[in-house]
């Protein structure tokens, strides 16, 4: 998924970590390049084998709408 919302990223990282789902946040250091304007979304990535589990966790947490912003 992609988002500029730092709080949402933190919530998702917490959920995935809590459930032992490995993830990677891509583009998190791009703010240095963009001048901290926040217009480049960060991408939360999980392995293909974990994608269904990660989606289910986010849906159960009430974050299904966020999945539509991929």
Biopython code that builds the backbone (N, CA, C, O; Angstrom):
import numpy as np
from Bio.PDB.StructureBuilder import StructureBuilder

atoms = [
    (1, "UNK", "N", (0.837, -1.173, 0.000)),
    (1, "UNK", "CA", (0.000, 0.000, 0.000)),
    (1, "UNK", "C", (0.876, 1.228, 0.000)),
    (1, "UNK", "O", (2.055, 1.165, 0.347)),
    (2, "UNK", "N", (0.295, 2.345, -0.390)),
    (2, "UNK", "CA", (1.012, 3.624, -0.435)),
    (2, "UNK", "C", (0.249, 4.642, 0.407)),
    (2, "UNK", "O", (-0.981, 4.682, 0.397)),
    (3, "UNK", "N", (0.997, 5.455, 1.128)),
    (3, "UNK", "CA", (0.370, 6.521, 1.894)),
    (3, "UNK", "C", (1.407, 7.577, 2.263)),
    (3, "UNK", "O", (2.602, 7.298, 2.363)),
    (4, "UNK", "N", (0.919, 8.783, 2.460)),
    (4, "UNK", "CA", (1.738, 9.885, 2.975)),
    (4, "UNK", "C", (1.498, 10.078, 4.467)),
    (4, "UNK", "O", (2.199, 10.858, 5.112)),
    (5, "UNK", "N", (0.524, 9.381, 5.013)),
    (5, "UNK", "CA", (0.106, 9.542, 6.403)),
    (5, "UNK", "C", (1.075, 8.811, 7.336)),
    (5, "UNK", "O", (1.051, 7.584, 7.426)),
    (6, "UNK", "N", (1.919, 9.566, 8.022)),
    (6, "UNK", "CA", (2.928, 8.971, 8.894)),
    (6, "UNK", "C", (2.311, 8.222, 10.070)),
    (6, "UNK", "O", (2.862, 7.220, 10.526)),
    (7, "UNK", "N", (1.189, 8.692, 10.554)),
    (7, "UNK", "CA", (0.503, 7.996, 11.652)),
    (7, "UNK", "C", (-0.021, 6.651, 11.163)),
    (7, "UNK", "O", (0.101, 5.645, 11.862)),
    (8, "UNK", "N", (-0.601, 6.630, 9.971)),
    (8, "UNK", "CA", (-1.105, 5.383, 9.404)),
    (8, "UNK", "C", (0.032, 4.392, 9.203)),
    (8, "UNK", "O", (-0.126, 3.203, 9.481)),
    (9, "UNK", "N", (1.164, 4.867, 8.728)),
    (9, "UNK", "CA", (2.317, 3.995, 8.543)),
    (9, "UNK", "C", (2.729, 3.396, 9.879)),
    (9, "UNK", "O", (3.018, 2.202, 9.962)),
    (10, "UNK", "N", (2.758, 4.203, 10.908)),
    (10, "UNK", "CA", (3.128, 3.731, 12.231)),
    (10, "UNK", "C", (2.159, 2.671, 12.747)),
    (10, "UNK", "O", (2.580, 1.670, 13.327)),
    (11, "UNK", "N", (0.868, 2.890, 12.538)),
    (11, "UNK", "CA", (-0.151, 1.923, 12.969)),
    (11, "UNK", "C", (0.040, 0.602, 12.232)),
    (11, "UNK", "O", (-0.002, -0.466, 12.843)),
    (12, "UNK", "N", (0.245, 0.673, 10.937)),
    (12, "UNK", "CA", (0.406, -0.540, 10.128)),
    (12, "UNK", "C", (1.689, -1.268, 10.502)),
    (12, "UNK", "O", (1.702, -2.495, 10.607)),
    (13, "UNK", "N", (2.755, -0.525, 10.700)),
    (13, "UNK", "CA", (4.005, -1.153, 11.138)),
    (13, "UNK", "C", (3.805, -1.887, 12.458)),
    (13, "UNK", "O", (4.295, -3.003, 12.636)),
    (14, "UNK", "N", (3.098, -1.269, 13.363)),
    (14, "UNK", "CA", (2.831, -1.884, 14.668)),
    (14, "UNK", "C", (2.025, -3.176, 14.521)),
    (14, "UNK", "O", (2.350, -4.189, 15.139)),
    (15, "UNK", "N", (0.973, -3.134, 13.699)),
    (15, "UNK", "CA", (0.147, -4.326, 13.475)),
    (15, "UNK", "C", (0.959, -5.467, 12.874)),
    (15, "UNK", "O", (0.887, -6.606, 13.337)),
    (16, "UNK", "N", (1.723, -5.156, 11.852)),
    (16, "UNK", "CA", (2.505, -6.189, 11.177)),
    (16, "UNK", "C", (3.582, -6.754, 12.101)),
    (16, "UNK", "O", (3.801, -7.965, 12.134)),
    (17, "UNK", "N", (4.249, -5.888, 12.843)),
    (17, "UNK", "CA", (5.281, -6.331, 13.777)),
    (17, "UNK", "C", (4.685, -7.223, 14.856)),
    (17, "UNK", "O", (5.235, -8.275, 15.181)),
    (18, "UNK", "N", (3.563, -6.794, 15.403)),
    (18, "UNK", "CA", (2.885, -7.542, 16.465)),
    (18, "UNK", "C", (2.527, -8.958, 16.013)),
    (18, "UNK", "O", (2.582, -9.901, 16.802)),
    (19, "UNK", "N", (2.166, -9.095, 14.756)),
    (19, "UNK", "CA", (1.754, -10.399, 14.227)),
    (19, "UNK", "C", (2.885, -11.151, 13.535)),
    (19, "UNK", "O", (2.671, -12.227, 12.977)),
    (20, "UNK", "N", (4.078, -10.589, 13.572)),
    (20, "UNK", "CA", (5.234, -11.272, 12.999)),
    (20, "UNK", "C", (5.264, -11.331, 11.484)),
    (20, "UNK", "O", (5.850, -12.241, 10.899)),
    (21, "UNK", "N", (4.629, -10.355, 10.852)),
    (21, "UNK", "CA", (4.631, -10.292, 9.385)),
    (21, "UNK", "C", (5.785, -9.384, 8.954)),
    (21, "UNK", "O", (5.771, -8.190, 9.252)),
    (22, "UNK", "N", (6.781, -9.933, 8.259)),
    (22, "UNK", "CA", (7.894, -9.096, 7.802)),
    (22, "UNK", "C", (7.423, -8.081, 6.754)),
    (22, "UNK", "O", (6.595, -8.398, 5.900)),
    (23, "UNK", "N", (7.952, -6.880, 6.828)),
    (23, "UNK", "CA", (7.565, -5.817, 5.898)),
    (23, "UNK", "C", (8.756, -4.911, 5.637)),
    (23, "UNK", "O", (9.780, -4.985, 6.316)),
    (24, "UNK", "N", (8.597, -4.065, 4.648)),
    (24, "UNK", "CA", (9.611, -3.082, 4.304)),
    (24, "UNK", "C", (8.904, -1.793, 3.930)),
    (24, "UNK", "O", (7.952, -1.811, 3.149)),
    (25, "UNK", "N", (9.357, -0.677, 4.478)),
    (25, "UNK", "CA", (8.790, 0.621, 4.116)),
    (25, "UNK", "C", (9.731, 1.259, 3.104)),
    (25, "UNK", "O", (10.833, 1.693, 3.440)),
    (26, "UNK", "N", (9.275, 1.305, 1.866)),
    (26, "UNK", "CA", (10.078, 1.880, 0.792)),
    (26, "UNK", "C", (9.854, 3.382, 0.713)),
    (26, "UNK", "O", (8.770, 3.873, 1.029)),
    (27, "UNK", "N", (10.844, 4.084, 0.305)),
    (27, "UNK", "CA", (10.791, 5.535, 0.088)),
    (27, "UNK", "C", (10.694, 6.339, 1.371)),
    (27, "UNK", "O", (10.339, 7.517, 1.326)),
    (28, "UNK", "N", (11.000, 5.739, 2.514)),
    (28, "UNK", "CA", (10.865, 6.499, 3.759)),
    (28, "UNK", "C", (11.939, 7.569, 3.926)),
    (28, "UNK", "O", (11.766, 8.500, 4.713)),
    (29, "UNK", "N", (13.025, 7.449, 3.208)),
    (29, "UNK", "CA", (14.089, 8.455, 3.312)),
    (29, "UNK", "C", (14.059, 9.451, 2.155)),
    (29, "UNK", "O", (14.980, 10.251, 1.995)),
    (30, "UNK", "N", (13.019, 9.400, 1.367)),
    (30, "UNK", "CA", (12.904, 10.308, 0.233)),
    (30, "UNK", "C", (12.602, 11.742, 0.668)),
    (30, "UNK", "O", (12.743, 12.670, -0.129)),
    (31, "UNK", "N", (12.187, 11.936, 1.929)),
    (31, "UNK", "CA", (11.894, 13.294, 2.382)),
    (31, "UNK", "C", (13.121, 14.193, 2.276)),
    (31, "UNK", "O", (12.996, 15.402, 2.086)),
    (32, "UNK", "N", (14.296, 13.605, 2.399)),
    (32, "UNK", "CA", (15.520, 14.401, 2.254)),
    (32, "UNK", "C", (15.657, 14.914, 0.820)),
    (32, "UNK", "O", (16.171, 16.008, 0.591)),
    (33, "UNK", "N", (15.199, 14.126, -0.126)),
    (33, "UNK", "CA", (15.279, 14.509, -1.531)),
    (33, "UNK", "C", (14.176, 15.500, -1.891)),
    (33, "UNK", "O", (14.406, 16.449, -2.640)),
    (34, "UNK", "N", (12.989, 15.276, -1.360)),
    (34, "UNK", "CA", (11.837, 16.113, -1.709)),
    (34, "UNK", "C", (11.756, 17.379, -0.872)),
    (34, "UNK", "O", (10.890, 18.218, -1.118)),
    (35, "UNK", "N", (12.627, 17.538, 0.100)),
    (35, "UNK", "CA", (12.612, 18.729, 0.940)),
    (35, "UNK", "C", (11.587, 18.664, 2.049)),
    (35, "UNK", "O", (11.102, 19.703, 2.498)),
    (36, "UNK", "N", (11.241, 17.463, 2.506)),
    (36, "UNK", "CA", (10.289, 17.227, 3.607)),
    (36, "UNK", "C", (8.897, 17.771, 3.315)),
    (36, "UNK", "O", (8.182, 18.156, 4.241)),
    (37, "UNK", "N", (8.506, 17.808, 2.067)),
    (37, "UNK", "CA", (7.182, 18.300, 1.707)),
    (37, "UNK", "C", (6.101, 17.229, 1.847)),
    (37, "UNK", "O", (4.921, 17.561, 1.964)),
    (38, "UNK", "N", (6.478, 15.965, 1.836)),
    (38, "UNK", "CA", (5.526, 14.890, 2.043)),
    (38, "UNK", "C", (4.676, 14.522, 0.843)),
    (38, "UNK", "O", (3.633, 13.890, 1.008)),
    (39, "UNK", "N", (5.084, 14.894, -0.354)),
    (39, "UNK", "CA", (4.254, 14.576, -1.516)),
    (39, "UNK", "C", (4.589, 13.219, -2.128)),
    (39, "UNK", "O", (3.826, 12.716, -2.953)),
    (40, "UNK", "N", (5.702, 12.621, -1.746)),
    (40, "UNK", "CA", (6.024, 11.283, -2.244)),
    (40, "UNK", "C", (5.507, 10.247, -1.241)),
    (40, "UNK", "O", (5.966, 10.208, -0.099)),
    (41, "UNK", "N", (4.567, 9.419, -1.658)),
    (41, "UNK", "CA", (4.031, 8.434, -0.713)),
    (41, "UNK", "C", (5.054, 7.355, -0.386)),
    (41, "UNK", "O", (5.889, 6.983, -1.211)),
    (42, "UNK", "N", (4.962, 6.876, 0.820)),
    (42, "UNK", "CA", (5.784, 5.744, 1.228)),
    (42, "UNK", "C", (5.009, 4.478, 0.910)),
    (42, "UNK", "O", (3.778, 4.469, 0.927)),
    (43, "UNK", "N", (5.734, 3.418, 0.620)),
    (43, "UNK", "CA", (5.094, 2.153, 0.280)),
    (43, "UNK", "C", (5.418, 1.127, 1.349)),
    (43, "UNK", "O", (6.579, 0.929, 1.707)),
    (44, "UNK", "N", (4.387, 0.482, 1.851)),
    (44, "UNK", "CA", (4.574, -0.600, 2.812)),
    (44, "UNK", "C", (4.464, -1.896, 2.012)),
    (44, "UNK", "O", (3.432, -2.195, 1.411)),
    (45, "UNK", "N", (5.547, -2.644, 2.024)),
    (45, "UNK", "CA", (5.621, -3.825, 1.175)),
    (45, "UNK", "C", (5.790, -5.076, 2.042)),
    (45, "UNK", "O", (6.529, -5.079, 3.027)),
    (46, "UNK", "N", (5.083, -6.139, 1.644)),
    (46, "UNK", "CA", (5.251, -7.439, 2.283)),
    (46, "UNK", "C", (5.510, -8.463, 1.182)),
    (46, "UNK", "O", (5.150, -8.255, 0.023)),
    (47, "UNK", "N", (6.130, -9.555, 1.560)),
    (47, "UNK", "CA", (6.399, -10.628, 0.620)),
    (47, "UNK", "C", (5.079, -11.179, 0.085)),
    (47, "UNK", "O", (4.072, -11.197, 0.792)),
    (48, "UNK", "N", (5.092, -11.622, -1.152)),
    (48, "UNK", "CA", (3.895, -12.162, -1.789)),
    (48, "UNK", "C", (3.262, -13.264, -0.943)),
    (48, "UNK", "O", (2.038, -13.366, -0.859)),
    (49, "UNK", "N", (4.089, -14.074, -0.326)),
    (49, "UNK", "CA", (3.585, -15.173, 0.498)),
    (49, "UNK", "C", (2.854, -14.678, 1.747)),
    (49, "UNK", "O", (2.051, -15.414, 2.319)),
    (50, "UNK", "N", (3.118, -13.458, 2.172)),
    (50, "UNK", "CA", (2.498, -12.889, 3.367)),
    (50, "UNK", "C", (1.385, -11.896, 3.046)),
    (50, "UNK", "O", (0.745, -11.372, 3.957)),
    (51, "UNK", "N", (1.149, -11.632, 1.766)),
    (51, "UNK", "CA", (0.224, -10.561, 1.400)),
    (51, "UNK", "C", (-1.210, -10.818, 1.865)),
    (51, "UNK", "O", (-1.866, -9.898, 2.353)),
    (52, "UNK", "N", (-1.705, -12.033, 1.727)),
    (52, "UNK", "CA", (-3.074, -12.319, 2.184)),
    (52, "UNK", "C", (-3.202, -12.146, 3.688)),
    (52, "UNK", "O", (-4.195, -11.608, 4.178)),
    (53, "UNK", "N", (-2.200, -12.601, 4.411)),
    (53, "UNK", "CA", (-2.210, -12.448, 5.876)),
    (53, "UNK", "C", (-2.184, -10.968, 6.264)),
    (53, "UNK", "O", (-2.927, -10.536, 7.146)),
    (54, "UNK", "N", (-1.332, -10.207, 5.607)),
    (54, "UNK", "CA", (-1.226, -8.776, 5.902)),
    (54, "UNK", "C", (-2.538, -8.059, 5.587)),
    (54, "UNK", "O", (-2.994, -7.225, 6.370)),
    (55, "UNK", "N", (-3.138, -8.376, 4.457)),
    (55, "UNK", "CA", (-4.431, -7.767, 4.102)),
    (55, "UNK", "C", (-5.497, -8.100, 5.139)),
    (55, "UNK", "O", (-6.268, -7.234, 5.553)),
    (56, "UNK", "N", (-5.532, -9.359, 5.552)),
    (56, "UNK", "CA", (-6.515, -9.775, 6.549)),
    (56, "UNK", "C", (-6.316, -8.998, 7.859)),
    (56, "UNK", "O", (-7.285, -8.545, 8.468)),
    (57, "UNK", "N", (-5.070, -8.851, 8.284)),
    (57, "UNK", "CA", (-4.785, -8.096, 9.516)),
    (57, "UNK", "C", (-5.285, -6.661, 9.415)),
    (57, "UNK", "O", (-5.899, -6.146, 10.349)),
    (58, "UNK", "N", (-5.023, -6.022, 8.290)),
    (58, "UNK", "CA", (-5.457, -4.639, 8.113)),
    (58, "UNK", "C", (-6.978, -4.539, 8.048)),
    (58, "UNK", "O", (-7.565, -3.602, 8.589)),
    (59, "UNK", "N", (-7.608, -5.494, 7.393)),
    (59, "UNK", "CA", (-9.070, -5.490, 7.330)),
    (59, "UNK", "C", (-9.674, -5.681, 8.721)),
    (59, "UNK", "O", (-10.629, -4.995, 9.087)),
    (60, "UNK", "N", (-9.118, -6.611, 9.491)),
    (60, "UNK", "CA", (-9.612, -6.865, 10.844)),
    (60, "UNK", "C", (-9.409, -5.654, 11.755)),
    (60, "UNK", "O", (-10.153, -5.459, 12.716)),
    (61, "UNK", "N", (-8.407, -4.856, 11.449)),
    (61, "UNK", "CA", (-8.130, -3.651, 12.242)),
    (61, "UNK", "C", (-8.968, -2.463, 11.781)),
    (61, "UNK", "O", (-8.833, -1.360, 12.311)),
    (62, "UNK", "N", (-9.833, -2.689, 10.795)),
    (62, "UNK", "CA", (-10.689, -1.608, 10.304)),
    (62, "UNK", "C", (-10.019, -0.699, 9.294)),
    (62, "UNK", "O", (-10.460, 0.431, 9.083)),
    (63, "UNK", "N", (-8.962, -1.180, 8.670)),
    (63, "UNK", "CA", (-8.203, -0.361, 7.730)),
    (63, "UNK", "C", (-8.402, -0.806, 6.288)),
    (63, "UNK", "O", (-7.543, -0.555, 5.443)),
    (64, "UNK", "N", (-9.511, -1.456, 5.997)),
    (64, "UNK", "CA", (-9.767, -1.954, 4.644)),
    (64, "UNK", "C", (-9.775, -0.819, 3.622)),
    (64, "UNK", "O", (-9.325, -1.010, 2.492)),
    (65, "UNK", "N", (-10.271, 0.345, 3.993)),
    (65, "UNK", "CA", (-10.297, 1.485, 3.069)),
    (65, "UNK", "C", (-8.895, 1.896, 2.649)),
    (65, "UNK", "O", (-8.694, 2.363, 1.528)),
    (66, "UNK", "N", (-7.937, 1.730, 3.527)),
    (66, "UNK", "CA", (-6.545, 2.090, 3.202)),
    (66, "UNK", "C", (-5.974, 1.188, 2.136)),
    (66, "UNK", "O", (-5.094, 1.600, 1.379)),
    (67, "UNK", "N", (-6.457, -0.034, 2.064)),
    (67, "UNK", "CA", (-5.954, -0.985, 1.067)),
    (67, "UNK", "C", (-6.327, -0.564, -0.341)),
    (67, "UNK", "O", (-5.679, -0.977, -1.303)),
    (68, "UNK", "N", (-7.339, 0.233, -0.474)),
    (68, "UNK", "CA", (-7.777, 0.687, -1.800)),
    (68, "UNK", "C", (-6.839, 1.738, -2.384)),
    (68, "UNK", "O", (-6.937, 2.069, -3.565)),
    (69, "UNK", "N", (-5.927, 2.267, -1.561)),
    (69, "UNK", "CA", (-5.021, 3.330, -1.999)),
    (69, "UNK", "C", (-3.671, 2.762, -2.436)),
    (69, "UNK", "O", (-2.660, 3.458, -2.341)),
    (70, "UNK", "N", (-3.630, 1.541, -2.903)),
    (70, "UNK", "CA", (-2.376, 0.888, -3.257)),
    (70, "UNK", "C", (-1.771, 1.478, -4.497)),
    (70, "UNK", "O", (-0.707, 1.039, -4.934)),
]
sb = StructureBuilder()
sb.init_structure("model")
sb.init_model(0)
sb.init_chain("A")
sb.init_seg("    ")
for serial, (resi, resn, name, xyz) in enumerate(atoms, 1):
    if name == "N":
        sb.init_residue(resn, " ", resi, " ")
    sb.init_atom(name, np.array(xyz, "f"), 0.0, 1.0, " ", f" {name:<3s}", serial, name[0])
structure = sb.get_structure()
